[in-house]
Amino acid sequence: MSNEMLARGRSLVKMTATERAEGAFGSLRWVPALLWMAGIATLSHQSTPLGAQPAAGQAAAAHVVLYGGLAFLLYWALSRRSPGTAWAALLVSFGLAVLFGVSDELHQAFVEGRVASEADVAFDAMGACFGVAASWLLRTALLRLS
């Protein structure tokens, strides 16, 4: 047996169960973000997702909360322990959440009873900004504790 094979075997033994599962099935960290996106898409496909036409403030708050949560989950999926990648993960998380918001609004243009709205994209971006800010604050707090 070669030294290279032994080294690889030792590294596999040292891996945690989660690391082995992530290696075998792709990153499990993406599952919550993908489920969140599926939930948003399901709501978007309905003519009246909440059963009645919400007030403007309620609709804006829903966009901020949904896309804040999405950006937070995207950051979690992208983040690594390396501090050098934290800013890149924040920017990519924000960008992906906003792009999903744009695609969601384009989709709504084809759903009966719904319209595409630039204002909704702005609320999506605001939520994404809050989501990455919350991600950063949580990450900073957790790093201080460790």
TAPERA-V134394 format. One line per field, one symbol per residue. ss: DSSP state (2 for helix, 1 for strand, 0 for the rest). phi: phi as a letter, one per 30 degrees, with the letter a starting at -180 (. if undefined). A space follows every 50 residues. Layout:
# TAPERA-V134394
ss=???
phi=???
This chain:
# TAPERA-V134394
ss=00222222222222002222222220000222222222222222000000 00000222222222222222222222220000222222222222222222 2222222200000000022222222222222222222222222220
phi=.dddddddddddddddddddddddciddddeedddddddddddddcdbdc ibdddedddddddddddddddddddddddbddddcddddddddddddddd dddddddddcceicbdbddddddddddddddddddddddddddddd
